[in-house]
Amino acid sequence: MNAKPISESGKSTWRQTGCVVVFGLFFLTGGMFILIGLSLIPWLNCRASSDWQEVPCTIVSSDVEVHRGDDSTSYSVEAEFTYAFDQQTFSSDQYDFNRTKRSRKQCKEIVRLLPVGKETVCYVDPDAPENAVLNREFLMPWLELLMGTIFSGVGAAIAIGFSTAMGRRKKRKKTVDSVDGFGTESSLQPIAGDATNLFPEDLEDNKWDGPQRLKPKVTRVGTLAGLIFVALFWNGIVSVFLWKGVANFNRDFFSIFILLFMIPFVLVGILIVLGVIRAFLNLFNPVFEIAMSTGAVARGAGVDVAWEIKGNPNRINRLRIVAVGVESAEYQQGTDTVTATSEFGLIPIADTTETQAISFGSATVTIPVDTMHTFADRHNKVEWAIQLRADIARFPDVFQTHNFRVKP
């Protein structure tokens, strides 16, 4: 195996970092605008009006106001009323404080209950009598609340998470750059001032050297949580446009085109939800534990690998376990950052359909002397892992990846 990376990759620039952070801040700002403008401010106004004075009023006019946009049509209640307060006559046209859009049918029903000349009550701000409202009930904007939370959460995660990651990368770069020629096998030098006088890879190998019970690279709960987040984010956005398309459907060409255009996005959302269901069912699958006589294996040396199942082995039709190396490189392709991966050094460990061998077993694995060892720098890395697959009838199969290290 050639020790050189897959490709000579370009360097990530702080300009690209800034673009990602700005993108995250854009989502965060949009989400906060939705939460504050459509949820928080109406709620505060409704709460503040709870101690406003109830005053008799007369409806002067009421109608359904139509707001036509470039790609949608919305409706609102327009109701003007007059009232007397502190020996003065005032008028107002504010029906409520809510900014949640109502359907045309809902608006027409409200207008029907407010005919011209009807005597009813309004609520007046005693400190500013010109402010009055007919309905001070707060309508929880569930859709807007969901969208605002998703946008804010995603934006904050992107902006803060990426900034933190780049800060850590910069810190690691200072450590790497302090070593002459770090990043190639032939030019590695010990870290100056380190009492152990070891290379960074050697320090990591020492941590893994000795019997190890390997942890899965990705946990089942983590996979489920990630898919739930993606499902909420994707379907939350798609549902807004789908709801608008259905609510404003007028049987014209544009309305039909919008609904047809949304079909692929809806299908993707359904597939993500199916992924969530699959990940949830996977929680009830048997769990395999992988152990090695040492977690850092020298090239040309052998290592004992053992596995044990926690669960019912009779549910499993076939078990396959292999050791494999994965080489990856990150490089610039135009304005995009691309990551290429390639597998090498596939070493079979077990392939069985026998229940006893599935429930517990062990094997000795020899790492080829001419293969590539575990390696990582800013844009290139080589990882070794134990990959396990258990085929289960009428249920999601079990896939587990457990990393270990191969020493130079």
C-alpha positions as CSV (number, residue, x, y, z in Angstrom):
1,M,0.0,0.0,0.0
2,N,1.4,3.4,-1.0
3,A,1.9,5.6,2.1
4,K,1.1,8.7,0.1
5,P,-2.4,10.2,0.4
6,I,-5.0,9.7,-2.3
7,S,-4.6,13.2,-3.6
8,E,-2.8,16.4,-2.9
9,S,-5.6,18.4,-1.2
10,G,-6.1,22.2,-1.1
11,K,-6.2,24.1,2.2
12,S,-9.4,25.2,3.8
13,T,-9.5,29.0,3.9
14,W,-11.0,31.3,6.5
15,R,-13.0,32.8,3.7
16,Q,-14.8,29.5,3.3
17,T,-15.2,29.3,7.0
18,G,-16.7,32.8,7.1
19,C,-19.2,31.8,4.4
20,V,-20.3,28.7,6.4
21,V,-20.6,30.8,9.6
22,V,-22.6,33.5,7.7
23,F,-24.8,30.8,6.3
24,G,-25.5,29.5,9.8
25,L,-26.1,33.0,11.1
26,F,-28.6,33.5,8.3
27,F,-30.6,30.5,9.5
28,L,-30.3,31.6,13.1
29,T,-31.5,35.2,12.3
30,G,-34.4,33.9,10.2
31,G,-35.4,31.5,13.0
32,M,-35.2,34.2,15.6
33,F,-37.2,36.5,13.4
34,I,-39.9,33.9,13.1
35,L,-39.9,33.1,16.8
36,I,-39.9,36.7,18.0
37,G,-42.1,38.3,15.3
38,L,-44.7,35.5,14.9
39,S,-44.7,34.0,18.4
40,L,-43.1,36.1,21.2
41,I,-44.4,39.6,20.3
42,P,-48.0,38.5,19.8
43,W,-47.9,36.5,23.1
44,L,-46.5,39.5,25.0
45,N,-49.2,41.8,23.5
46,C,-51.9,39.3,24.5
47,R,-50.5,39.0,27.9
48,A,-50.2,42.8,28.4
49,S,-53.8,43.3,27.3
50,S,-55.1,40.9,30.0
51,D,-55.6,43.9,32.3
52,W,-57.0,46.3,29.7
53,Q,-60.4,47.7,30.4
54,E,-63.4,46.1,28.8
55,V,-65.5,48.8,27.0
56,P,-68.6,48.7,24.9
57,C,-68.0,49.3,21.1
58,T,-69.9,49.3,17.8
59,I,-68.8,47.6,14.6
60,V,-68.5,50.1,11.8
61,S,-67.2,47.8,9.1
62,S,-66.0,44.2,8.7
63,D,-64.6,42.4,5.7
64,V,-62.1,39.7,4.6
65,E,-59.0,41.4,3.4
66,V,-57.2,39.6,0.6
67,H,-53.4,39.9,0.3
68,R,-52.1,38.8,-3.0
69,G,-48.4,38.1,-3.4
70,D,-46.2,37.0,-6.2
71,D,-46.6,33.3,-5.4
72,S,-49.3,33.1,-2.7
73,T,-52.5,34.7,-1.4
74,S,-53.3,35.2,2.3
75,Y,-56.4,36.5,4.2
76,S,-57.0,38.6,7.3
77,V,-59.9,40.0,9.2
78,E,-60.5,43.8,8.8
79,A,-62.9,45.0,11.4
80,E,-63.3,48.7,12.3
81,F,-65.1,49.7,15.5
82,T,-65.8,52.8,17.6
83,Y,-65.8,53.1,21.4
84,A,-66.0,55.8,24.1
85,F,-63.4,56.1,26.8
86,D,-62.8,58.8,29.3
87,Q,-65.5,61.0,27.7
88,Q,-63.8,60.7,24.3
89,T,-64.7,58.8,21.1
90,F,-62.1,56.6,19.5
91,S,-61.9,54.2,16.6
92,S,-59.7,51.2,15.9
93,D,-59.3,48.5,13.2
94,Q,-57.3,46.0,15.2
95,Y,-59.1,42.6,15.5
96,D,-56.4,40.8,17.5
97,F,-52.6,40.6,18.0
98,N,-52.0,37.3,16.4
99,R,-49.9,37.1,13.2
100,T,-50.8,33.6,12.3
101,K,-52.4,33.4,8.9
102,R,-56.0,32.2,8.8
103,S,-57.7,30.5,5.9
104,R,-60.3,32.3,3.9
105,K,-63.1,30.2,5.5
106,Q,-62.0,31.1,9.0
107,C,-61.9,34.8,8.2
108,K,-65.3,34.7,6.6
109,E,-66.7,33.0,9.7
110,I,-65.3,35.7,12.0
111,V,-66.6,38.5,9.7
112,R,-70.1,36.8,9.7
113,L,-70.1,37.1,13.5
114,L,-69.2,40.8,13.3
115,P,-71.9,42.4,11.2
116,V,-72.0,46.2,10.7
117,G,-73.8,47.9,13.6
118,K,-73.3,45.0,16.0
119,E,-72.7,46.2,19.6
120,T,-70.1,44.2,21.4
121,V,-67.1,44.8,23.7
122,C,-63.5,45.7,23.0
123,Y,-60.4,46.0,25.3
124,V,-58.8,49.4,25.7
125,D,-55.4,50.2,27.0
126,P,-56.1,52.7,29.9
127,D,-52.7,54.3,29.5
128,A,-53.1,54.8,25.7
129,P,-56.9,54.8,25.0
130,E,-56.3,54.9,21.2
131,N,-55.1,51.3,21.4
132,A,-57.9,48.8,21.5
133,V,-58.5,45.3,20.3
134,L,-61.6,43.1,19.8
135,N,-60.0,39.8,20.5
136,R,-57.1,39.4,23.0
137,E,-56.9,35.6,22.9
138,F,-53.5,34.2,21.8
139,L,-53.4,31.6,19.1
140,M,-50.3,29.3,19.4
141,P,-48.6,29.4,16.0
142,W,-47.4,25.7,16.1
143,L,-46.1,25.7,12.6
144,E,-44.2,29.0,12.9
145,L,-43.0,27.8,16.3
146,L,-41.6,24.6,14.9
147,M,-40.0,26.4,11.9
148,G,-38.5,29.0,14.1
149,T,-37.0,26.5,16.4
150,I,-35.6,24.3,13.6
151,F,-34.1,27.3,11.8
152,S,-32.6,28.7,15.0
153,G,-31.3,25.4,16.1
154,V,-29.7,24.5,12.8
155,G,-28.2,28.0,12.4
156,A,-26.7,28.0,15.9
157,A,-25.3,24.5,15.4
158,I,-23.7,25.5,12.1
159,A,-22.3,28.8,13.2
160,I,-21.1,27.8,16.7
161,G,-20.1,24.2,15.8
162,F,-18.2,25.1,12.7
163,S,-16.4,28.1,14.4
164,T,-15.5,25.8,17.3
165,A,-14.2,23.1,15.0
166,M,-12.1,25.5,13.0
167,G,-10.7,27.0,16.2
168,R,-9.6,23.5,17.3
169,R,-8.2,22.8,13.8
170,K,-6.2,26.0,14.0
171,K,-4.9,25.0,17.4
172,R,-3.9,21.6,16.1
173,K,-2.3,23.3,13.1
174,K,0.0,25.3,15.3
175,T,1.1,22.0,17.0
176,V,1.6,20.3,13.6
177,D,3.4,23.3,12.1
178,S,5.9,23.4,15.0
179,V,7.2,20.0,13.8
180,D,9.4,20.2,10.7
181,G,7.8,18.4,7.8
182,F,5.0,16.8,9.8
183,G,2.5,15.0,7.5
184,T,4.8,12.5,5.7
185,E,6.3,9.3,7.0
186,S,9.9,10.1,6.2
187,S,10.1,13.5,7.8
188,L,8.4,13.0,11.2
189,Q,10.3,14.5,14.1
190,P,9.6,14.0,17.8
191,I,7.8,16.9,19.5
192,A,10.3,19.2,21.1
193,G,10.1,19.3,24.9
194,D,7.9,16.2,25.2
195,A,9.2,14.1,28.1
196,T,8.2,10.9,26.3
197,N,10.1,11.9,23.1
198,L,7.4,10.2,21.1
199,F,5.7,11.1,17.8
200,P,2.0,12.1,18.1
201,E,1.0,8.8,16.4
202,D,3.1,6.9,18.9
203,L,1.4,8.6,21.8
204,E,-2.0,7.6,20.4
205,D,-0.9,4.1,19.8
206,N,0.3,3.8,23.4
207,K,-3.3,4.7,24.5
208,W,-4.7,1.8,22.4
209,D,-1.9,-0.7,23.2
210,G,-3.3,-3.5,25.4
211,P,-6.6,-5.4,25.5
212,Q,-9.5,-3.3,24.2
213,R,-13.3,-3.5,24.2
214,L,-14.0,-1.5,21.1
215,K,-16.9,1.0,21.0
216,P,-19.1,1.4,17.9
217,K,-18.1,4.4,15.7
218,V,-21.7,5.4,15.5
219,T,-24.2,4.5,18.2
220,R,-27.8,3.4,17.4
221,V,-29.2,6.2,19.6
222,G,-27.0,8.7,17.9
223,T,-28.2,7.5,14.5
224,L,-31.8,7.8,15.5
225,A,-31.3,11.3,17.0
226,G,-29.6,12.5,13.8
227,L,-32.3,11.1,11.6
228,I,-35.0,12.7,13.7
229,F,-33.3,16.0,13.5
230,V,-33.0,15.7,9.7
231,A,-36.6,14.6,9.4
232,L,-37.9,17.6,11.4
233,F,-35.7,20.0,9.5
234,W,-36.5,18.8,6.0
235,N,-40.2,18.0,6.5
236,G,-40.7,21.2,8.5
237,I,-39.5,23.3,5.6
238,V,-41.4,21.2,3.0
239,S,-44.6,21.3,5.0
240,V,-44.6,25.1,4.9
241,F,-44.5,25.3,1.1
242,L,-46.9,22.3,0.8
243,W,-49.4,23.9,3.2
244,K,-49.2,27.2,1.2
245,G,-49.7,25.4,-2.1
246,V,-52.7,23.5,-0.8
247,A,-54.3,26.5,1.0
248,N,-53.9,28.7,-2.0
249,F,-54.8,26.1,-4.7
250,N,-56.9,27.8,-7.4
251,R,-56.9,25.1,-10.1
252,D,-54.7,27.3,-12.3
253,F,-51.5,26.3,-14.1
254,F,-49.2,27.8,-11.5
255,S,-51.0,26.1,-8.5
256,I,-50.8,22.7,-10.2
257,F,-47.1,23.3,-11.1
258,I,-46.3,24.1,-7.5
259,L,-47.9,20.9,-6.2
260,L,-46.2,18.8,-8.9
261,F,-42.9,20.5,-8.1
262,M,-43.2,19.6,-4.4
263,I,-43.7,15.8,-5.1
264,P,-39.9,14.9,-5.1
265,F,-39.4,16.9,-1.9
266,V,-42.3,15.1,-0.2
267,L,-41.0,11.7,-1.3
268,V,-37.6,12.5,0.1
269,G,-39.2,13.5,3.4
270,I,-41.1,10.2,3.4
271,L,-37.9,8.3,2.9
272,I,-36.3,10.1,5.8
273,V,-39.2,9.2,8.0
274,L,-38.9,5.6,6.9
275,G,-35.2,5.9,7.9
276,V,-36.3,7.1,11.3
277,I,-38.6,4.1,11.7
278,R,-35.8,1.8,10.6
279,A,-33.4,3.3,13.1
280,F,-36.0,3.0,15.9
281,L,-36.6,-0.7,15.1
282,N,-32.8,-1.2,15.1
283,L,-32.8,-0.2,18.8
284,F,-34.4,-3.6,19.5
285,N,-31.8,-5.6,17.5
286,P,-29.2,-7.8,19.2
287,V,-26.0,-5.9,20.2
288,F,-22.6,-7.2,19.4
289,E,-19.5,-6.5,21.5
290,I,-16.1,-6.6,19.9
291,A,-12.8,-7.1,21.9
292,M,-9.2,-7.3,20.7
293,S,-6.1,-8.5,22.5
294,T,-4.6,-5.1,21.6
295,G,-6.2,-2.0,20.0
296,A,-2.9,-1.0,18.3
297,V,-1.5,-3.7,16.1
298,A,1.9,-3.6,14.4
299,R,2.1,-4.4,10.7
300,G,3.0,-8.0,10.2
301,A,1.7,-8.9,13.6
302,G,-1.3,-11.0,14.6
303,V,-4.2,-9.9,16.9
304,D,-7.0,-11.9,18.6
305,V,-10.5,-10.6,17.8
306,A,-13.5,-11.9,19.8
307,W,-17.2,-11.1,19.5
308,E,-20.2,-11.7,21.8
309,I,-23.8,-11.1,21.2
310,K,-26.3,-9.5,23.7
311,G,-29.6,-10.7,22.6
312,N,-31.2,-13.7,20.8
313,P,-28.7,-15.3,18.3
314,N,-31.6,-17.3,16.8
315,R,-32.9,-14.1,15.1
316,I,-29.7,-13.8,13.1
317,N,-29.4,-15.7,9.8
318,R,-25.8,-14.8,9.0
319,L,-22.9,-13.0,10.6
320,R,-20.0,-11.5,8.7
321,I,-17.0,-9.7,10.3
322,V,-14.0,-8.2,8.4
323,A,-11.1,-5.9,9.1
324,V,-10.7,-3.2,6.6
325,G,-8.6,-0.1,6.0
326,V,-10.3,3.1,4.7
327,E,-8.2,5.9,3.1
328,S,-9.8,9.3,2.7
329,A,-8.6,12.6,1.3
330,E,-10.2,16.1,1.3
331,Y,-9.4,18.4,-1.5
332,Q,-10.8,21.4,-3.4
333,Q,-12.7,20.9,-6.7
334,G,-13.5,24.3,-7.9
335,T,-15.3,26.0,-5.0
336,D,-16.4,22.8,-3.5
337,T,-14.6,20.7,-0.8
338,V,-14.7,17.0,-1.9
339,T,-13.8,14.0,0.2
340,A,-12.7,10.9,-1.6
341,T,-12.6,7.5,0.1
342,S,-11.2,4.1,-0.8
343,E,-11.1,0.8,1.0
344,F,-8.1,-1.5,1.0
345,G,-6.6,-4.4,2.9
346,L,-9.9,-6.3,3.4
347,I,-9.2,-9.2,5.9
348,P,-12.0,-11.7,6.5
349,I,-12.5,-12.6,10.2
350,A,-15.8,-14.6,10.3
351,D,-18.6,-15.6,8.0
352,T,-21.0,-18.0,9.6
353,T,-24.6,-19.1,9.9
354,E,-24.2,-21.3,12.9
355,T,-26.0,-20.0,16.0
356,Q,-23.2,-21.0,18.4
357,A,-20.6,-19.3,16.3
358,I,-22.8,-16.2,16.0
359,S,-23.4,-15.9,19.7
360,F,-19.7,-16.1,20.6
361,G,-16.4,-16.6,18.7
362,S,-12.9,-15.5,18.2
363,A,-10.3,-15.5,15.5
364,T,-6.7,-14.4,14.9
365,V,-6.1,-11.7,12.4
366,T,-2.7,-10.9,10.8
367,I,-2.2,-7.4,9.5
368,P,-0.2,-7.5,6.2
369,V,3.3,-6.1,6.6
370,D,3.1,-4.1,3.4
371,T,-0.1,-2.3,4.2
372,M,-0.7,1.3,5.3
373,H,-0.8,2.1,9.0
374,T,-3.2,4.4,10.8
375,F,-2.5,8.0,9.7
376,A,-4.1,11.4,9.9
377,D,-3.3,15.0,9.0
378,R,-5.3,18.0,8.1
379,H,-6.8,16.7,4.9
380,N,-5.8,13.0,4.6
381,K,-6.3,10.0,6.9
382,V,-6.2,6.3,7.0
383,E,-8.4,4.4,9.4
384,W,-8.7,0.7,10.3
385,A,-11.9,-0.8,11.6
386,I,-13.7,-4.0,12.4
387,Q,-16.9,-4.0,10.3
388,L,-19.7,-6.3,11.4
389,R,-22.9,-7.2,9.6
390,A,-25.7,-9.4,10.9
391,D,-28.5,-10.4,8.6
392,I,-31.9,-10.5,10.4
393,A,-35.1,-11.7,8.7
394,R,-38.0,-9.3,8.5
395,F,-36.1,-6.7,10.5
396,P,-33.3,-4.2,9.9
397,D,-29.9,-5.7,9.6
398,V,-27.2,-4.9,12.1
399,F,-24.3,-2.8,10.9
400,Q,-21.5,-1.9,13.3
401,T,-18.1,-0.3,12.8
402,H,-15.4,-0.4,15.4
403,N,-12.1,1.5,14.9
404,F,-8.7,0.2,15.9
405,R,-5.1,1.3,15.1
406,V,-2.4,-0.2,13.0
407,K,1.1,0.9,14.0
408,P,3.9,1.6,11.6
